[in-house]
Amino acid sequence: MLFLPLIREGNLLLNVGEEITLGTMAFATAAATITYAVLTPGSQIFGQTIIAGNDPSEAALTFDDGPNDAATPALLDILAAHNARATFFVIGRFVRQRPELVRCIHAAGHLVGNHTETHPWLAWQSARTIREELRACNQAIEDALGEPVRYFRPPHGARRPAVLRIAHELGLATVQWNAMAIDWQPIGADRMMAYVDRGLARARSHGTGANILLHDGFDRQMGADRSDTLRVTSRLLERFAADGTNAVTVDAWG
């Protein structure tokens, strides 16, 4: 369809007789910018977050939504076999169910971070709810480990300025990612690896490390099958050993 705009009295007329005001267009642009700021992991519009360092030979394996007794112990075995450290962003209510598993994660030398108490979309929550979600998860982790929490990943990566401000007030650095496996969907290990490979290539083309989003749990219930994530983790660690990639935890960048 031909698009032949005419400017008339501050309005944009389309050849189909529809009228879009410049104000509407400005609103649409603003809405697109806000959506980008809220949901795009790499956006820094609302404030600084940790993505990755400036060394392309570094990669962080980060696991969300645990602890999960159906996957986390096996994952710890895989990491131990490769002498690799990882970062686990855990959900408070699952920490309360399996504090001993969080202690195992910590004892193995991995970093434990806050992934909220119940995994809501924080960008749409009140400031009071945001604070309580972060505070309760901090409390669960600190009760289990006996030390303070320093890192936080918002569920779905969704944030607004209040999320970053409250995290900072609670002593938490906010962490996002720049590569992911889409492993919350049942797409198989091969397709998951393909997604990770795209993220790795993109990060290296930008001259940065890779912060890889994976999942050892499922936010809605304990016991999720994450066998494909385990396969992907094994493959990645084998590759890292072969190509000299250094597996780090996100505190190396924060």
C-alpha positions in Angstrom: 0.0 0.0 0.0 1.3 3.5 -0.9 1.9 5.7 2.2 1.5 9.3 1.1 1.4 11.5 4.3 0.3 15.1 4.2 1.0 17.5 7.0 -2.1 19.6 7.9 -2.6 21.7 11.1 -0.2 19.5 13.1 -1.8 16.3 12.0 -0.7 13.5 9.7 -3.3 12.4 7.1 -3.0 9.0 5.5 -4.3 8.1 2.1 -6.7 5.7 3.7 -8.5 8.5 5.5 -7.0 7.6 8.9 -5.6 10.4 11.0 -2.7 10.0 13.4 -1.8 13.1 15.5 1.7 14.0 16.1 1.0 13.6 19.7 0.0 10.0 19.2 3.2 9.4 17.3 5.2 10.9 20.1 3.3 8.7 22.6 4.1 5.6 20.5 7.8 6.5 20.4 7.8 7.1 24.1 6.0 3.8 24.7 8.6 1.9 22.6 11.4 3.6 24.5 9.9 2.7 27.9 9.3 -0.9 26.8 13.0 -1.1 25.7 14.1 0.3 29.0 11.9 -2.0 31.1 12.5 -5.3 29.3 15.7 -5.2 27.2 18.5 -6.8 29.4 21.2 -4.5 28.0 19.4 -1.2 28.5 21.0 1.2 30.9 18.3 3.9 30.5 16.8 3.5 34.0 20.2 3.0 35.7 23.4 1.1 35.6 23.3 -2.7 35.8 26.0 -5.3 35.6 26.1 -7.0 32.2 29.6 -8.3 31.6 33.2 -7.2 31.8 35.5 -6.1 29.0 37.4 -9.4 28.6 35.9 -11.5 25.7 37.6 -14.6 27.2 35.4 -14.5 30.3 31.9 -16.1 30.6 29.6 -16.3 33.5 27.1 -19.2 33.8 24.2 -17.8 35.7 21.3 -20.0 36.9 17.9 -18.6 37.8 14.7 -19.9 39.6 16.3 -22.5 42.0 17.1 -24.1 44.2 15.5 -27.1 42.6 16.1 -30.6 44.1 15.4 -32.2 40.7 18.3 -30.4 38.9 20.6 -28.3 41.2 22.5 -31.2 42.8 23.3 -32.7 39.4 24.3 -29.2 38.2 26.7 -28.9 41.1 28.3 -32.2 40.1 28.8 -31.0 36.6 30.4 -27.7 37.7 32.6 -29.6 40.2 33.8 -32.0 37.4 35.0 -29.0 35.4 36.3 -27.0 38.5 34.0 -24.2 37.4 32.2 -21.6 39.5 28.7 -20.2 38.6 26.2 -17.7 39.9 22.8 -18.9 41.2 19.9 -16.4 41.5 17.5 -18.1 43.8 13.9 -17.6 44.7 13.3 -16.9 48.4 10.3 -19.3 48.8 12.4 -22.2 47.4 15.3 -21.2 49.6 13.0 -21.6 52.6 12.0 -25.1 51.3 15.5 -26.2 50.6 18.0 -24.2 52.7 20.4 -27.2 52.8 20.6 -27.1 49.0 21.5 -23.4 49.0 24.2 -24.2 51.6 25.6 -26.8 49.2 25.7 -24.2 46.4 27.6 -21.8 48.6 29.9 -24.4 50.1 30.9 -25.4 46.5 32.2 -21.9 46.0 29.4 -20.5 43.9 27.9 -17.1 44.2 24.3 -16.9 45.5 22.1 -13.9 44.5 18.6 -12.6 45.0 15.9 -13.4 42.5 13.0 -12.1 44.7 10.7 -14.0 47.0 8.0 -15.1 44.6 9.3 -14.1 41.1 6.8 -11.3 40.1 7.2 -8.9 37.2 8.7 -6.2 39.4 8.3 -3.4 36.8 4.5 -3.4 37.4 4.6 -3.7 41.2 4.3 -1.0 43.9 7.4 0.2 45.6 6.2 -1.5 48.8 5.9 -4.8 47.0 9.3 -4.4 45.3 10.9 -3.8 48.6 9.2 -6.7 50.3 10.1 -9.1 47.5 13.8 -8.2 47.7 13.9 -8.0 51.5 12.2 -11.4 52.0 14.5 -13.1 49.6 17.6 -11.5 51.2 16.4 -12.7 54.5 15.9 -16.3 53.3 19.4 -16.4 51.8 21.0 -14.8 54.8 19.2 -17.2 57.2 20.6 -20.1 55.2 24.1 -18.8 54.6 24.8 -16.5 57.5 26.2 -13.7 55.3 24.8 -10.8 53.3 23.6 -10.9 49.7 25.2 -8.5 47.3 23.7 -9.3 43.8 20.2 -9.3 42.4 18.6 -10.3 39.2 15.0 -9.0 38.5 12.7 -11.8 37.2 12.3 -11.5 33.4 14.9 -8.7 33.6 11.9 -6.3 34.1 12.7 -3.2 36.0 11.9 0.5 36.4 13.8 3.2 38.3 12.2 2.2 41.6 13.4 -1.4 41.2 17.0 -0.3 40.8 16.7 2.3 43.5 15.3 -0.1 46.1 17.8 -2.7 45.2 20.6 -0.2 45.8 19.1 0.8 49.1 19.2 -2.8 50.2 22.8 -3.1 49.2 22.2 -5.1 46.0 23.8 -4.6 42.6 21.5 -5.4 39.8 22.6 -8.0 37.2 21.2 -8.7 33.7 22.6 -10.8 30.9 23.7 -10.7 27.3 23.3 -14.4 26.2 20.6 -16.9 26.9 19.5 -20.4 26.1 15.7 -20.0 26.1 15.9 -23.1 28.3 12.5 -22.3 30.0 11.0 -23.6 26.8 11.0 -27.3 25.7 13.1 -26.7 22.6 15.9 -29.3 23.2 19.5 -28.9 24.0 20.7 -28.3 20.4 18.4 -25.3 19.9 19.4 -24.0 23.3 23.0 -24.2 22.4 22.3 -22.3 19.1 20.8 -19.5 21.1 23.8 -19.4 23.5 26.2 -19.4 20.5 24.5 -16.3 19.1 24.8 -14.5 22.4 28.5 -15.5 22.7 29.3 -14.4 19.2 27.5 -11.1 19.8 29.3 -10.4 23.1 32.6 -11.2 21.6 31.9 -9.0 18.6 31.3 -6.1 21.1 34.6 -6.9 22.9 32.9 -8.0 26.2 32.5 -11.1 28.2 29.4 -13.3 28.1 26.8 -13.4 30.9 24.7 -16.5 30.0 21.2 -16.8 31.4 20.2 -20.4 32.3 17.7 -22.0 34.6 18.1 -24.8 37.2 14.6 -24.3 38.5 11.1 -23.2 37.5 9.5 -20.2 39.3 6.1 -21.8 39.8 7.1 -25.0 41.5 9.9 -27.2 42.8 10.9 -30.3 40.8 11.1 -29.0 37.3 13.0 -31.1 34.7 16.1 -29.2 33.6 17.9 -32.0 32.0 18.5 -30.1 28.8 20.0 -27.2 30.8 22.4 -29.8 32.3 23.4 -31.0 28.9 23.9 -27.4 27.7 26.1 -26.6 30.8 28.2 -29.7 30.2 28.8 -28.8 26.5 29.6 -25.2 27.4 32.1 -26.2 30.0 33.8 -28.7 27.7 34.1 -26.0 25.0 35.4 -23.5 27.6 38.1 -25.9 28.6 39.1 -26.4 24.9 39.1 -22.7 23.9 40.4 -21.1 27.0 37.3 -19.3 28.1 37.4 -18.5 31.8 34.2 -19.2 33.7 33.7 -16.5 36.3 31.0 -15.4 38.7 29.3 -12.0 38.2 31.2 -10.5 41.1 34.2 -10.5 38.9 32.5 -7.6 37.0 30.7 -5.9 39.9 
